[in-house]
Amino acid sequence: MIHGVGIDMIEVQRVEEKMLRHETFRSYVFSEAEIGYCEKATHKFEHYAARFAAKEAFFKAIGTGWKNGTAFNEVEIIHDEQGKPFISFSGQTAITVASLNLGKISVSLSHLKTIASAVVIIETL
């Protein structure tokens, strides 16, 4: 059964401008692993924007929006060996999310030159 679905879209340029204007934005929103992944990409801001959209979609899918006890950089979008994205949690966010008793979380990312989007589906236990 579906617990929640979240979708988000963002202009790549908005993420790029925010990152270039505010030095702390990158570390506030993204984990070290995400930064390492995106910085290696040819079109790095498309990858950053897709991850930002996935985090926003996740918070929509849990049904409460951003929740106290969570941090954007502790919601991590990483890839398995085949390249499939998945969401991992760390720190206080991992504890908060575990207390929600969520089931399987699926994530899909998409990006073009100007727009990035993500969909998150959370199943019940």
GILIN-V25400 format. One record per backbone hydrogen bond with DSSP energy under -0.5 kcal/mol. NH is the residue of the N-H (numbers start at 1). CO is the residue of the C=O. If there is no record, write none. Layout:
BEGIN
nh=<NH;NH>
co=<CO;CO>
END
This chain:
BEGIN
nh=<3;4;6;8;10;12;14;15;16;17;18;19;20;21;22;23;25;26;28;29;30;35;36;37;38;39;40;40;41;41;44;44;46;47;48;49;50;51;52;53;54;55;56;57;58;59;60;61;62;63;64;65;70;73;74;75;76;76;78;78;80;83;86;88;90;93;94;94;95;96;97;98;99;100;100;101;102;103;106;108;110;112;116;117;118;119;120;121;122;123;124;125>
co=<122;122;120;118;116;114;11;11;12;13;14;15;16;17;18;21;22;22;24;25;26;31;32;33;34;35;36;37;37;38;41;42;43;43;44;45;46;47;48;49;50;51;52;53;54;55;56;57;58;60;59;59;67;28;71;72;74;88;76;86;84;80;78;76;74;90;90;91;91;92;93;94;95;96;97;98;97;123;121;119;117;115;10;110;8;108;6;106;4;104;1;101>
END
